[in-house]
């Protein structure tokens, strides 16, 4: 799944700015970036003692520095749109409130998405 997510976000731009997207941590110095991680799996359907399908849940954490050239709300909507168009389903009930981190001066929001998977 990480390969799929990295492919989806390859060359991802918002407000004409390239937005770094990385697994779990971002160690760069961009004023706007996204991290992601798998947080849950459920909805397993089985038959003949084998898994047929299930749902993986991923958190996408959006970070935008105060006064950045990238609009925080534009980045949120862009992440929702690109994931939706690639088979992910936004889960608002698993999404965080808007946050502001005083120690880093970043706006921060966690968006949760489900991805339906079928075993072959």
N, C-alpha and C positions, 0 to 999 in steps of 0.2 A: 504494500500500500504506500509506503514512503516513496517508492519510485513513481507511482501514479501521481501522488500529490506534488512531488518535485517537478514532474512533467507539466502538470496543469498550471503551475505557477512560474514556469520558465519564462523569463522576460516580462513578468507582471509589473505593469505600470499603473499608477494613479496620479492624476494631476501632473502628467508628464514626468513623473519621478519613478525610477526603478525601485521597487519595494522588495527588500530581501525577505525570503521565506525560508525558515530552517526548522529542523526537527529539534524540539525540546528547548534549545538555547540559541541565543544569538549573541555573538561576542564582538560584533562590529560596532561602528559608530554612527549608523544611520539614524536620522531623526524619526523615521517611521519604519516599522518592520512587523513581521508576523512570525509567530512560532506555532508549532502544532504538535499534538501527541494523541495517541490512542488512549482513551480513558475507560472504555467499557465494551463488552460484547454481550448481546442477549438475543432473545427471540429465536433460539435454536429450534429448528424443525428437523426431526429425524424420521427415518424409515429403514427398516431392516437393519437396525443397529448402526446406522451411519448418519452423519450430519448431512442434511440436504441444503439448508440455508440458514443464515443468521445475519445479525446487524452489528456492525462495528460503529462505535461512537468516537468521534474525534473532537477535541477542543482546538480551536484556532484563536490564539491570543493576539489581539491587535494592540500595538503600542505606537503612539504618536506623541512626540515631544511638543510641549506647549510652544506656540509660535512657529511651528514647523511649516514648511511650504506645502506640505500635504495636509489636506483637510481630513480630520479624524472621521467625520461622518461619511465622507466620500470613500474612504478606505474600508469602512465597515460594509457599506453597500456593495462595493466592488468585490470584496471577499464573498459575500453572500451570492452575488450574481455568478461569479466564475465557478463556485462550487455547485450551485444549483444547475448550471448548464453542463456540468460534468457528472451528474448522477448522484450528488449528495443532497440530503434533505435537511434544511435548517430546523433545529429543535429549540424553539423559543423558551420552552419550559426548563431547558437545561442551560440557558444562556445567562451570563451574569449581568448585573447592573453596570452602568457606566461608572468607572472608577478614575480617581486621580491619585497618582503616587507622589506625595510631597517630597520624598527623598530623591527621586530621579526626575521629577517634573514631566512625567509621561502620563498622558491619558491612556487608559487601559480598559479593554473589554474582552471577555471570553465568549466566543460564539461556539455553540455545539452543533455538530452535524452528524447525521446518521448515514451510513453507507450499507446498502443491502448487498449481501454476498451469497453466491450460490456455489456449492461444491460440485465438482464434476465427477 
